């Protein structure tokens, strides 16, 4: 396929896109009628059931990376691509066992509510808000890039300016969802989107398996045969196609695995979903539902990825607009022509819109609640004033994400890979501090600040000086070279460093830990007593 060709009928694709956007906008406007307080805007009034929240979490988590990025990685690299699915899924066990219920019992709206509970409020809230904004921006860049690549593929849009315009339009829609619907509107959109995405993936999975007599081994054989005939033959059934050629790439794989498995429990937009349910029991129930739904979807992604490799081929995928992120749409076109392509692409587009809305509301809530209300205004602010600032922040964050998304799209980076960087930042800056706060009585403010800032600076700094940004043909800036860190994912260095800095900062601190506050936090996190009366500091 030529790089400038269009897949399917643009008129059909636009019609289906428009239908999805119209439906989600109607839902968002209807939900906005109930946004009367800060709790309504940030946490959907805390009246989302466990089952609904499980679907919404799945909708939040099954992003463009899960659908487009992983399918493309499996299509091109087979076994190594599926490792993303395994990492993303196993990560939920960490979230379920260590943080979901405890965070629900201790926080009001944001991650910083927990981290600052027994610390000095202003510096810890500032640090937590900065790390939240960093994670959300990395994640948003991936989604924006995915949206631009998808629409470029479907509408036959050529030229960097036209692709940039697509990213701008996606960003504008995202901002409307957040400004109007708040968390309630975003939740309903995510529930519908998760249902459609899983249903669409099921249809494609059964269709692909049907072509191979419902035999998984026949499908894998077909994928291996097609891969061996491509311009760059790859053994898609054995490990090592992407990670394993050198010692560095093997180390990169270990680093990636660490980031994926530990990152989910530190993702602010996932953690914020636990505050929308009325009880800790519902928080547990929502995570169990999410694990089942996400696990089933990733099994579908295995078939879709290998199906794209077998029926479309790596050469055609790489040559299409969007590169390897176009594998799933190209497979849909191969199976069911323009109609199935339009439906699957519409679902993918809704996926991106819902996820970016969830990320944006998390980032804007963190700034408004933690920086503006708690640090700048020192708690002397009305709920309406806080929500107004959150809406203004959403516009600013949307604008920044649009700019970075255009850069990532034009560099052609894999979405799943970009999301893995967001996981690395979350695992480095957030998770060590969350675990120390919940489980270590001696933990102090200095330890929290060293852990958050140390993990964040180390992770982002290593990414900047890695082959992701420069010194590689696939880098963000391929024409310059200032990369001295050899790994593409810094998790193997930045995550242990953050744990170490949290311990070291506490040990050398002259500040005495607040044991009374820790006892209160422990009782609240384990029993839920006092959770409904959480005080805004």
N, C-alpha and C positions, 0 to 999 in steps of 0.2 A: 504494500500500500504506500502510495506517495504521502509524504509528510503533510501536504496541503489538501488532502482529499477529505470529503465529508462522509461520515458514516450514517446511513439511514436517510430519512426524509426530514430536512430541517423543519418543515411545517408541522409534521406530526410531533417532533421532539418539542418544539416551542409550545404547541397546544397542551401537551401533557405537563410540561414544566409549569405553564400558566395555571393549569388546573390545581396542581399541588400547592403552588404559592397562594392561590385564591382561597383554597380550603383552610390552609394554616393561618392565613391572615384573619379569616372569619373567626376561627377558634380563638386567636389571640385577642381580637377586639371584644368578643363575648366574655373572655376571662378577665379583661381589664375592668369590668364593672365592679368586681369584688376587691380591687386593690385600694383599700382605704387606709391601711396602716403600714408601718415598716415591716411588721411580721407578714402581712399579706404580700408585699412586694418582694421581700427577700426569701421567705420560707413558705409561700402559698398558704398562709394562715395555719400551718402545722396540721392540716386535716386531710392530707393525702394518705390513703391506706397503704399497708405494706405491699400488697400485690401491685397496686398502681405504681408505687414508688420503685418496685423491682423492675417493672416495664420501663419506667422513666430512666432508671439507672442504666439499663441495657441500652436505651436510646441515646443516653449521654455518652456511653462507653463505646458503643459500636459506631465509630466515627468513619470518616472517609478512609482513614488508615486501615480500619478493619475490613472494609469492603473493597476499596480500590487498591490500596497499597499492598495488603497481604495477598490478595488474588494475583496481583502482578508479580510479587516476589516469588510465589509458588510456581507461577507459569514459567518464569525465567530460570529460577534456581532450585525448584523442587523442594527437596528435603530441607535445605537451609532456610527457605522462605517460610516453611511451616513452623519453624522455631519461634517466629513472632507470635503466632497463634497460641502456642504452648505457654510462652512467657506471659502474654496478656491474660490468659485464663488462670494460670497458677497464682498470679498476683492477687486474685480475689480471696484466696485462702488467708493471706496475710491481713487483708482488709477485714474479713469476717471475724477472724480469731482475735485480732489485736486492737482494732480501732472503731469499728462501726457502732457497736452498742455504747461503748464508753464515750465516744464523741457526742452521740445523740443525747446522753444524759448530762453533759457538762457545758455545752455551748448554746449560744442563742442563734447567731447568724453566720459566723465565720470561724475559720480555723484559729484565728488569733484569740478568740474568746477562751479557748482551751489553753493555749500556750501562755497567755498573760494572766491566767486565773490566780496563780500563786507567785507571780513575778512582779517586778516594777512595770506598771501598765504601759507607759508611753514608749519606751525604747523597744520593748518586745512586740507591741502592736505594730510599730513602724517596720521592724524587721520582717514580721510575718506578712504584712501587706506587700512589701517589696518583693518577697519571694513568691507570693501569690501572683502578683502582676507578671513576674518573669515567666513562671510556668504557663500561665494563660496565654501570654504572647507567643511563646514557642508553639503551643498547641494551635493557636489561631492561625499562625502562618501556614501550618500544614493544611488546615481545612480550606483556607482561602486559595492556596495553590491548587488543591484538589478540585475545587469548584471551577477555577479558571481553566484547568486542563480538560475537565469533563465537558464544559459548555463549548470550548474550542473544538473538541472532537465532534460534537453533535451538530453544531451549527456551521461548521466549515469556516470558522473565523480565522483569518490569516493576519499576520503582523503583530508585533509586540504591543502596539497602541490599542488594537482591538481586544487583545487578550487582557490588557490592563483594565479596559473599560468593563469587561465581564466581572473581574475581581471587585471593582468599585461598586457595581450593581449588587453583587452578593453582599458586600459589606453594608450597603444602604438598607437592604432587606433585613439583615441581622439586627441593625440598630433599631429599626422600626419594631421588630418583635420584642426587644428588650425594653424600649421606652414605653410601649403600650401594654404589653402583657405581663411583664414582671415574671416572677418564678412560677406563678400559677399557669399563665399562658404558655410559658416555655415547657412546663411539665406535660401539659396536654398534647402539645406538638410532639414531644419526645415519645409519649406513649403510642400515638398513632404511627409515628415514624418507625419505631421499633417493630411494631406489628407488621407494617408493610415491608420492612427490610427483611425480616425473617421469612415472611411469606414469599417474597420475591426470590430470596436465596433458595428456599425449598423448591420452588418451581424450576429454577435453573439446575439445581442438583439432580432432581428426578429426570429432567430432560437429558442432561449429560449422561447419567447412568443408563437411561433408556437406550441411548445410541450404542452403548457397549454391553447390552444384554443384562443390565443391572449387575455387572461384575466389576468390582473395584480393581481387581488385578488386571482385567482387560483394559480398563481406563489407564492405569499406570503404565501398562505396556505400550499403549498408543502414545502416551505423552513422551515416554523414553524414545520411541521410534522417531517421532516428529523432531524431538530435541537433537537427535543424532544427525539429522539432515539439514540443520540450520547453518548459517554462515559461521557461527562460533559454537560448535557442538558441545553439549553439556550433559553429564550424567545426572539427570534429575532425580534418580532413585537412591543416590548415595550421598552421604554428607560430604561437604567440602567444595561444592560448586561456588559458593560465595565466601564461606569462612573455612579456611583450612589449607589454602595454597601455601601460606607461609606461617611462621610462628606469630607474626604480628596479627594476622587475620584471625588466628585461633584465639589469641588474647582478646581481640576485639569482640569475638563472639561471647566470651565469658563476661566481658564488660557489659555487652548488650543484655545478656541474660540477667545480670544483677540489676540493671536499671529497670528492666521490664517487670521482674518479680517484686521488687521493692517499691517501684514507683507509684503503683495504684493507690496504696495506702497513704500517699502524700499528695495526691492530686486534689487541689482545692475545690474544683468544680464537682468532683465525685463526693468529697467529704461534705460539701454543702447540701447535697441531696438528703443526707441523714437527718437534717434539721426540719424537713418538711413533714415528717411523720409524727403522730401524736404520742407514741410510746416507744420504749426501748425494744419491746417485743416486735413492734412493727419494723424497727430498724433491722433487726436480725432477719425477719421474714423477707424484707425487701432484698437483702443481700443474697439470701438463698435463692429467691426467684431469679435474681440477676445472674447468679452463677449458672443456673440451669439454662437460661435463655442464651447467654453468651457462649456457653460450652457447645450447645446445639448449633449455634450459628457458625462457630469456628470449624466444626466438622463439615458443615456445608461449604465453607471457604476452601477446605482442602480439595473437595471435588471440583468446585468452580475453578480454582487455580490450575489444577492438573488438566481440567477440561479445556481451559483456554490454551494451555501449552500444547495439548494434543490437536485441537480442532482449528486453532488460529495460527499458532506458531510464534516463536520468539521474534523472528525477523519482522513480521507484520506488526507485532505489539510495540517493539522498540521504534519502528518507523512511524507510528501513528502520533498525532498530536497528544501530548500528555504522557508519552513514553509508556513505561511499564504500568502506570496508573490506569491505562486504558484497557487492560486485559479483560476485566469483567464486562464493560460495555461492548467490546468487540465480540466476546463470546455470545452475549445476548443477541447481537445482530446475526451472528452465524447460525444461531439456533432458531430464532423466531422472526428474523427480519426487522423492519422498521418499528413495528408495533411493540414487540417485546423489548427492543432496544430503548424505545421511548419510555416505556413503563419502568424498566430497571434504572434508566438514567434519571427519571423523575424521582424515584425512590432514593437514589444516591444523592440527588440534589437536595431533597427534603432532609436527608441524613446530615448533610453539611450545614444546612440552615439551622437545624435544631441544635447541633453540637456547638456551633459558633455562638448561638444565642445563650446557651448555658454557660459557656466560657466567659462571655462578655458580662453577663449579670453577676457572675462570681467575682470577676476582677473589679467591676464597678462597686459592688457591695463592699468589697474589702477596702477599697480606697475611702468610700464614704463613711463606713462604719468604724474602721480602725484608724485611718489617718485623719480624716476631716473631723468626725464627731469626737473621737477619743483623744487624739493628739493635739490637733489645732484648736478645737473648741473646748477641750477638757471635759467633755460630757454635757456641756451646756448647749444643747441643740435640740430643736423639736424634731419628732419623727418625720414630719413632712419636709423639713429642711434637709434632713439626711437623705431622704429619698430623692429630693430634687438634685442634690449633688451627685447621687449615684447615677441619675439619668444623664447629667452633663458628662460625667466620667465615661459613661458607655459610648457617647459620641466620640470622645477623644481616643479611647482605646480602639474603637472601630476604625478610625482614620489611620492610626499607627499600624494596625493589623493589615489594612488594605495595602499600605506602602510596602511592608515586608513581604506580604503574600505575592505581590507582583514580582519582587526580586526572586523569590523562591520558584515561582512558576517559570520564569524565564531561564532559570538555572537548570530546570528539569529534575529536581530532587525527588526521590521516592517519598510518598506521604508517610508510609509506615516508619521509615527511617527518621523523618523529621519529628514524628510523634515520640519515637524512642528517645530523642534528645530531650523532649519535654519531661518524659518519665525520669531521665537521669537527673534533671534539675530538681524535680519533686522529691526523688529518693535522697538526693544530697542535701537540699536545703530544708526540707520539711520533716521527713520521716524520723530522723534521729531525735529531733527536738520533741516531736509528738510522743515518741516512746519514752524518752527520758522524763518528760513532764508527767506522764501517766503512771510510770512505774518506778522512778528513782526519787526517794525521799530527799536526798541531799542536793538535788539539782537546783542551780541558782540562776539568777538573771544573766550573769556574765557567761555562764555555760550555754544558755539559750542563744545569746547574741553571737558568741563565737561559733556555735554550731550552724546557725542559720546563715550568717554572713560568710563564714569560712567555706561552707559547702556550696553556697551560691556562687561566690567569687571564683572558687576553684573550678567548679563545673563549667560555668560560662566562659571563664578564661581559657580553659583547656579546649573548649569547642572552638573559640576564636582562633587559636593557634594549632588547629587540627586540619587534616586534609578535607574536612567538610567545607571549610571557608576558603582555603587557598591551596595552591600547589598540586592540584589534581584536575584532570580534564573534566570531572563531574562536579567540581567544587562550585561554591557560590560565586567566587571570583577566580576563574581558571587561569587568567593571564598574569596573576601575581603569585608570589610564593613567600609567605612568612610563616609556614607551618613547621613547627619543631616538635610538636607532640604527635606521635605516630598513629594513635588510635582514633577511630572515628566516633566512638562513644566513650566518654571519660568516666563512666560509672565506677569502674574498678579502682580508680584512684580517688575520686571525689567523695564517694559514699563512705568508705572507711575513714577518710580524713575528717568528715563531718562528725562521725561518732567520736573519733579521738578528740577533736577540738571541743565538743560538748563536755566530755569527761575532763579534759585538761583545764578548760575555763572554770569549771566548778571546783576542781581540786585547788587551784591557785587563788581562787576568789577569797577575799576577806569578808565577804557578805555571808551572814548566817542564813541557812535555808529556812523558809517559813513552814515549820513542821505542822503548825495548826491548820494552815491553809491546805497543806498536802493531805492531812487527815480528812478535811472537808471534801476535797476533790476526790479522794479515794471512795468515801461513802457515796457521794453523788454519782460518780462514774459507775460504781458497781450496783447500786440499788435504784438510782433515779430519783432518790429523795432530794427535793429542792430544785430539781431540773426545771420545773414549770415556773419557778420564781427566780430564774437566773437574773442577776443584776447587771445592768450595763454600767461598766466602770468609766 
